[in-house]
Amino acid sequence: MSDIEIEIVLCVPGPWADRSALVESIVKDSGGYIFAGRVLMHLETKQCFELEFEGRDERMLPAFEAAGAHWKNSPEMSLISAHKSVCYLISKGGSIESAHSIMHAANALLNAGGFGVKVESSGLAHPPEDWREQCKYNYLFKSHSSYVVYITSESTYSCGMHNFGLPDAIVERNEAENPTELLRVFTHYLLSESPEIKEGQTFSAESDSPVYRIKAHPAINYGENSLFNNPFGMWQLQAC
């Protein structure tokens, strides 16, 4: 799977009136990054990320509200409507290390004045303080909540694990009392423990919780070229 190409894209709207204002803010407040050409670089580690700088986008507020319903009516969300420009950070994903590195780059843009972060490659938006907390503790895999979202229709399934190079998961709604929590625990286990999963193995969230058999499942198809698509596939949890 090492040759599979995953692209992580993070959106950071902010107050920068033009590119020069962004460059100045990054030099002054980012904590060791510079922006030149289309590259944001961390001076100490030499890690580089593509950065696309664009003007104000009237679609930004509804996009953030849809992806960040948990902070929709907050003062932080109201700032999104006042943005003057937008930064798009782009990097190769598909590993824990790459997912964490671009998180810190986005945090640098928040330090330079950014109003929030939207993960374009899973559809989840975060206010600045939440993102900073997740960056601070990503060694404890707080990054799981940065990238992974859960969708419920006829089934409940996760989206975003491909950013780490891992499969997503799915469970039928009627097979779990709280399907979202079950998938949260299972996908966090995949991320934090890096287990070798084989079809037919069983999983239980707690020692006294229901037991599920793990089965391979086709990945959700979000459409051609969608950043949500997971080429690493999906595990289905079936009640035993």
Buried (B, 14 or more C-beta within 10 A) or exposed (E): EEEEEBBBBBBBBBBBEEEEBBBBBBEEBBEEBEBEEEEBBBEEEEBBBBBEBEEEEEEBBEBBBEBBEEBBEEEBBEBBBEBBBBBBBBBBBBBBEBBBBBBBBBBBBBBBBBBBBBBBBBBBBBBBEBBBBBBEEBEEBBBBBBBBBBBEEEBBBBBBBBBBBBBBBBBBEEBBEEBBEBBBBBBBBBBEEEEEBEEEEEBBBEEEEBEBBBBEBEBBEEEEEEBBBBEBBBBBBBEE
